[in-house]
Amino acid sequence: MIITDQDVQIGDAIKMVFPTTRHRYCFWHVRKHIAEQQIPLMNKYGENFASDFHLWYTSRDISTCEEQWRLMKEKYHMEEEQDS
């Protein structure tokens, strides 16, 4: 596994040079992007969204994460984008 920031060129190079290696983003950058999106998401979904998001984000296992995500999608009428 290689942990880096979200630089596209680095990601492309890792795929080319280390095709079987998993590339993950560093925790600092993930947290930074979450913080940047909190205000727009709260504006869109309301004040309670932050606490529901926190329950999902801090899930300790896959089943809890999936259940929290399902509950958020239902509560806030969120639709997932489908790749075409």
Buried (B, 14 or more C-beta within 10 A) or exposed (E): EEEBEEEEEEBEEBEEEEEEEEBEBEEEBEEEEEEEEBEEBBEEBEEEBEEBBEBBEEBEEEEEBEBBBEEBEEEBEEEEEEEE
